[in-house]
């Protein structure tokens, strides 16, 4: 049975879309939907990255130049490439350097050597700052999202080898140049094993370079290619056996190596023929056959790789779905525990409210201590003012003394009332506000999600109205019961009068503060009852919502399992049939 690649792609894409929609509804790990989106993008674009990798002095850059038809990349008899150079399709030829610090710089193509080679110390220093260069080029090979990646040579320098090996996980296939005079060394064999063990490498294409260095009279091209292919196959399978490769790696090795894709070419002759238009050189290079086979191979593998990797992405989602489900179910358990704990804390807050409020009042400074010192200072000021008035009396007569001290004494109530209004009342209101603020914070921390300070703020206004009536009143005096002020020790009488009156004022303030406190302790618990009921209703509603979300989740989970299992089953069946039968485009 023939299976159209397009049909497989279409079915796989539809399954990915359906799975993604279900996962979005489920609000599971975003990594799952992101992976499915990557798979969809892969099927849409079929992006295929082909790296040219091999040992140094294998003519990698020259080979790529021949594939492009012009000497675009720097190439030399000595190892030159020091960075990763990515060639992608572009209508106009241009180059962009991407530095390790995140900067990008567009440069003329003919200046690539200044950034990507290590022929000079200056060039080496610059190349060490480069992450990669991207060459946009109107190449037929690079059309339809195929990228060619040039890498530094293996076994050149440790740093160059590191750069090349770090590129492996980013590519889909490898074109591996081997030298026609010394085909397939032991290090090349080990590198092929490493590529076969890499999960992302889809295919390996071998190219014998420097074919022009062989004497044509000493070999038959087809026989030599077959002999080298056999050597590659035998050496690699022997090495894989020694490495105790897994069944998966061995299956991949058979797919890639049972019919080794190997061509022998002279890239330098091909490049000369393209530049000079000498068809004889092109024939001698054997490059045209290689290029045609390469285009067909890449086009076919590009489509297959996109399907297989998208299917692998779907499989990854399937295997990670259980973990995502556990995380989501853990979320519901944590939410339920959170609601239960919040309910317990709010119940405890309301149940212990009176005790907590009393404790907060107890923690505040004593009211008597707060008011006595400011009143004492005002009392001393008043006494000093009376003494100054008496010291100005020059005639020892009753009316003279009275007229001297009476204006001062008349100002004392106003002076004391000013102390109350400007110092004591704001201080006591602040004290009350602090208590209300503290109990509000305790409530909010316990899960009461209403503005408690706004709820309790009316008490501040009540307290202010109550305390506005406070005023200084003489308990007795201020004048002594004597017939003549001029012949008595007025200060001796005045000090006790003023002291008793100030003490009485302080006591009234304390009594009023206690009354306000009592009013708070009586009113707030009653005020809390409607609040407690509203909060309990909201908590019950939150429980109902959470339960509804869980039920919906469980229903969606059943649907998702069916969708995922069916999609994955369909995909596996399609891939098995597609792999077993002939494919059509």
Buried (B, 14 or more C-beta within 10 A) or exposed (E): EEBEBEEBBEBBBEBBEBBBBBBEEBEBBEEBBEBBBBBBEBBEEBBBBBBBBBBBBBBBBBBBBBBBBBBBBBBEEEBBBBBBBBBBBBEEBBBBBBBEEEEEEEBEBEEBBBBBBBBEEEBEEBBEEBBBBBBBBEBEBBEBBBBBBBBBBBBBBEEBBEBBBEBBEEBBBBBBBBBBEEBBBEEBBBBBBEBBBBEBBBBBBBBBBBBBEBEEEEBEBEEBBEEBBEBBBEBBBEBBEEBEBEEEBBEBBEEBBEEBBBBBBBBBBBBBBBEEEEEEBBBBBBBBEBBEEBBEBBBBBBBBBBBBBBBBBBEBBBEBBEEBBEEBBEBBEEBBEEBEEBBEBBBEBBEEBBEBBEEBBEEBEEBEEBBBEBBEEBBEEBBEBBBEBBEEBEEEEBEEBBEBBBEBBEEBBEBBBEBBBEBBBEBBBEBBBEBBBBBBEBBBEBBBEBEBBEBBBEBBEBBBEBBEEBEBEBBEBBBBEEEEBBEBEBEEBBEEBBBBBBBBBBEBBBEBBEEBBEBBBEBBBEBBEEBBEEBBEEBEEBBEEBEEBBEEBEEBBEEBBEBBEEBBEBBEEBBEEBEEEEBEE
